Amino acid sequence: MARTIKIDGRSYLVREFDFNAACELAEKGYDIFNGDNAPVLVRMRAIAAWVMNVDEETAGNVIQRHIIDGGSLEDISNAFNAALEESGFLRGLRDTVADDTEEKPKAKK
């Protein structure tokens, strides 16, 4: 399901989160697979840059105006988290990891 997010009074379509999106975010400073190591502001700026399809500096300026005008980082975070929850790529990845960690029966000799 396509979601939109409003940042600084403008609506943006939140694209489907897939393998390429994960790579784009990492290039913008937020590796979702190692996200706890990135400061929250860096994560929000990377997410906004990805959603708006702009560079990080432009995204930071838009977020700043968004906050000054009464918006919140939660608006951005909620839309992104919903995209992650709906991601077929991440579901498939979770299933693969779960399969790899389950104990497999040993073959009989």
C-alpha positions as CSV (number, residue, x, y, z in Angstrom):
1,M,0.0,0.0,0.0
2,A,1.5,3.4,-1.0
3,R,1.9,5.8,1.8
4,T,2.4,9.5,1.8
5,I,4.2,11.7,4.3
6,K,3.8,15.4,4.7
7,I,7.1,17.2,5.4
8,D,7.1,21.0,5.7
9,G,3.7,21.2,4.1
10,R,4.5,19.1,1.1
11,S,3.3,15.5,0.5
12,Y,5.8,12.8,-0.6
13,L,5.1,9.2,-1.7
14,V,7.0,6.7,0.5
15,R,8.3,4.2,-2.0
16,E,8.3,0.5,-1.3
17,F,11.3,-0.4,0.9
18,D,13.4,-2.9,-1.0
19,F,17.0,-4.0,-1.4
20,N,17.9,-0.8,-3.4
21,A,16.2,1.4,-0.8
22,A,18.4,-0.3,1.9
23,C,21.5,0.5,-0.1
24,E,20.4,4.1,-0.8
25,L,19.8,4.7,2.9
26,A,23.2,3.3,3.8
27,E,24.8,5.6,1.2
28,K,22.9,8.5,2.9
29,G,24.2,7.6,6.4
30,Y,21.7,5.1,7.8
31,D,22.3,1.4,7.6
32,I,19.1,-0.1,8.8
33,F,20.9,-3.3,9.6
34,N,23.2,-1.4,12.0
35,G,20.9,1.5,12.7
36,D,21.6,1.8,16.5
37,N,25.0,3.1,15.7
38,A,23.6,6.1,13.7
39,P,22.5,9.1,15.7
40,V,18.7,9.7,15.5
41,L,19.1,13.0,13.6
42,V,21.3,11.3,11.0
43,R,18.7,8.5,10.6
44,M,15.8,11.0,10.2
45,R,17.8,13.1,7.7
46,A,18.7,10.0,5.7
47,I,15.1,8.8,5.7
48,A,13.8,12.2,4.6
49,A,16.4,12.4,1.8
50,W,15.4,8.9,0.6
51,V,11.7,9.8,0.7
52,M,12.1,13.2,-1.0
53,N,14.8,11.9,-3.4
54,V,17.2,14.7,-2.5
55,D,20.7,15.0,-1.0
56,E,21.1,15.0,2.7
57,E,21.7,18.7,3.1
58,T,18.5,19.6,1.3
59,A,16.6,17.1,3.5
60,G,18.1,18.6,6.6
61,N,17.0,22.0,5.6
62,V,13.5,20.8,4.9
63,I,13.3,19.0,8.2
64,Q,14.5,22.1,10.0
65,R,11.7,24.1,8.4
66,H,9.3,21.3,9.2
67,I,10.3,21.4,12.9
68,I,10.2,25.2,13.1
69,D,6.7,25.2,11.6
70,G,5.5,22.8,14.3
71,G,6.1,19.4,12.7
72,S,7.8,16.6,14.4
73,L,10.4,13.9,13.7
74,E,7.7,11.4,14.7
75,D,5.8,12.2,11.5
76,I,8.7,11.0,9.4
77,S,9.5,8.0,11.6
78,N,6.0,6.7,11.6
79,A,5.7,6.7,7.8
80,F,9.0,5.1,7.4
81,N,8.3,2.4,10.0
82,A,5.1,1.6,8.2
83,A,7.0,1.1,5.0
84,L,9.4,-1.2,6.7
85,E,6.5,-3.3,8.2
86,E,5.0,-3.7,4.7
87,S,8.3,-4.5,3.0
88,G,8.3,-7.9,1.2
89,F,12.1,-7.6,1.0
90,L,12.5,-7.4,4.8
91,R,9.8,-10.1,5.4
92,G,11.8,-12.4,3.0
93,L,15.0,-11.5,4.7
94,R,13.6,-12.2,8.2
95,D,12.3,-15.6,6.9
96,T,15.7,-16.5,5.6
97,V,17.4,-15.5,8.8
98,A,14.8,-17.5,10.8
99,D,15.4,-20.5,8.6
100,D,19.1,-20.3,9.1
101,T,18.9,-20.1,12.9
102,E,16.4,-23.0,13.3
103,E,17.9,-26.2,14.3
104,K,17.8,-28.6,11.4
105,P,17.4,-32.4,11.9
106,K,20.7,-34.3,11.4
107,A,20.9,-36.7,8.5
108,K,21.0,-40.4,9.4
109,K,24.2,-42.2,8.6
